[in-house]
């Protein structure tokens, strides 16, 4: 099991205090394992396992506890029989009706430390969430980074090179369970297709009452095909009209929004660097795990430019950056990454294979005159930095501890 220290270092300062720790993210991205890692650290601190009260609400044996009243009654019974502070772990809490009421009640009634997980970005945005306003801290758990994948993959296959490992990562993605399948191609494809179907059925269709599942699947396929390219709901609607399929722009945006809420996609807005404002049209979307794209849609290596961009975007998210696409005249900078007072620019390409490519990728910064770091990333092995713009190999950039 990987320690996932990047997440633990953020969670650790809140362990033991009254704030509810909320772990959200794509289904099977490792939230349950994070609960186990937290429990492991508590045990190392001398906390007794008898103080843990744990429920996974996707387990059928807990189906009778999927109401606020039933869960409150059961937890109250268990806490009465426990000694010392109670540590409550609720996995996939969204399966419990009005869960916010009972979780807030536990916080008020008992000496306890509460951890919950859920697979929807709107987990804490509903009317009932006012019970918890200002009383929780949220952590988004993403699939494995390249560094995490490399650590686990090389422990299984110690003789493989970094280049071979990165190629494997581009195809399989970073879902944690793949190591249990020893990264074998057919089982991986079956598992990721099953995961995709589970996300679509449970976290999108069922949760949002989607009626036109065929249209939803077509929209998802459209976004998969155009990962990292700008488009609008109107352009998708027009495309489907050409395919003899009616899809109103409002419906398209709603369905994409459901996918974003389920963490299947991530939306990136565009920023006009000259006008200093966010643009409201033609966003970009990236997929949470490119391995799912390969299993469901295929073509990751054929679309390697898009996949490399996707990998870099997800790594920036893991590192806590707020990300926009930079529009500068007729050109676009792939990513503007901001965190507190830090800022950096990133341009991603496959290879700097010609002078025209080099001029295009470095030239996008010509009108950006500030002092913040500017990067061009590619799979080239040689440093081609110029004019104060830093060139880095993508693999090494992903593994770097500091991007500043």
Rosetta blueprint (number, residue, H / E / L):
1 X L
2 X L
3 X L
4 X L
5 X H
6 X H
7 X H
8 X H
9 X H
10 X H
11 X H
12 X H
13 X H
14 X H
15 X L
16 X L
17 X L
18 X L
19 X L
20 X E
21 X E
22 X E
23 X E
24 X E
25 X L
26 X L
27 X L
28 X L
29 X L
30 X L
31 X H
32 X H
33 X H
34 X H
35 X H
36 X H
37 X H
38 X H
39 X H
40 X H
41 X H
42 X H
43 X H
44 X H
45 X L
46 X L
47 X L
48 X L
49 X H
50 X H
51 X H
52 X E
53 X E
54 X E
55 X E
56 X E
57 X L
58 X L
59 X L
60 X H
61 X H
62 X H
63 X H
64 X H
65 X H
66 X L
67 X E
68 X H
69 X H
70 X H
71 X H
72 X H
73 X H
74 X H
75 X H
76 X H
77 X H
78 X H
79 X H
80 X H
81 X L
82 X L
83 X L
84 X L
85 X L
86 X E
87 X E
88 X E
89 X E
90 X E
91 X E
92 X L
93 X H
94 X H
95 X H
96 X L
97 X E
98 X L
99 X H
100 X H
101 X H
102 X H
103 X H
104 X H
105 X H
106 X H
107 X H
108 X H
109 X H
110 X L
111 X L
112 X E
113 X E
114 X E
115 X E
116 X E
117 X E
118 X E
119 X L
120 X L
121 X L
122 X L
123 X L
124 X L
125 X L
126 X L
127 X H
128 X H
129 X H
130 X H
131 X H
132 X H
133 X L
134 X L
135 X L
136 X E
137 X E
138 X E
139 X E
140 X E
141 X L
142 X L
143 X L
144 X L
145 X L
146 X H
147 X H
148 X H
149 X H
150 X H
151 X H
152 X H
153 X H
154 X H
155 X H
156 X H
157 X L
158 X L
159 X L
160 X L
161 X L
162 X H
163 X H
164 X H
165 X H
166 X H
167 X H
168 X H
169 X H
170 X H
171 X H
172 X H
173 X L
174 X L
175 X L
176 X H
177 X H
178 X H
179 X H
180 X H
181 X H
182 X L
183 X L
184 X L
185 X H
186 X H
187 X H
188 X H
189 X H
190 X H
191 X H
192 X H
193 X H
194 X H
195 X H
196 X H
197 X H
198 X H
199 X H
200 X H
201 X H
202 X H
203 X H
204 X H
205 X H
206 X H
207 X H
208 X H
209 X L
210 X L
211 X L
212 X L
213 X H
214 X H
215 X H
216 X H
217 X H
218 X H
219 X H
220 X H
221 X H
222 X H
223 X H
224 X H
225 X H
226 X L
227 X L
228 X L
229 X L
230 X L
231 X E
232 X L
233 X H
234 X H
235 X H
236 X H
237 X H
238 X H
239 X H
240 X H
241 X H
242 X H
243 X L
244 X L
245 X L
246 X L
247 X L
248 X L
249 X H
250 X H
251 X H
252 X H
253 X H
254 X H
255 X H
256 X H
257 X H
258 X H
259 X H
260 X H
261 X H
262 X L
263 X L
264 X L
265 X E
266 X E
267 X E
268 X E
269 X E
270 X E
271 X E
272 X E
273 X L
274 X L
275 X L
276 X L
277 X E
278 X E
279 X E
280 X E
281 X E
282 X E
283 X E
284 X E
285 X E
286 X E
287 X E
288 X L
289 X L
290 X H
291 X H
292 X H
293 X H
294 X H
295 X H
296 X H
297 X L
298 X L
299 X L
300 X L
301 X L
302 X L
303 X L
304 X H
305 X H
306 X H
307 X H
308 X H
309 X H
310 X H
311 X H
312 X H
313 X H
314 X H
315 X H
316 X H
317 X H
318 X H
319 X L
320 X L
321 X L
322 X E
323 X E
324 X E
325 X E
326 X E
327 X E
328 X E
329 X L
330 X L
331 X E
332 X E
333 X E
334 X E
335 X E
336 X E
337 X E
338 X E
339 X E
340 X L
341 X L
342 X E
343 X E
344 X E
345 X E
346 X E
347 X E
348 X E
349 X L
350 X L
351 X L
352 X L
353 X L
354 X L
355 X H
356 X H
357 X H
358 X H
359 X H
360 X H
361 X H
362 X H
363 X H
364 X L
365 X L
366 X L
367 X L
368 X L
369 X L
370 X L
371 X L
372 X L
373 X E
374 X E
375 X E
376 X E
377 X E
378 X E
379 X L
380 X L
381 X L
382 X L
383 X L
384 X L
385 X L
386 X E
387 X L
388 X L
389 X E
390 X E
391 X E
392 X E
393 X E
394 X H
395 X H
396 X H
397 X H
398 X H
399 X H
400 X L
401 X L
402 X L
403 X L
404 X L
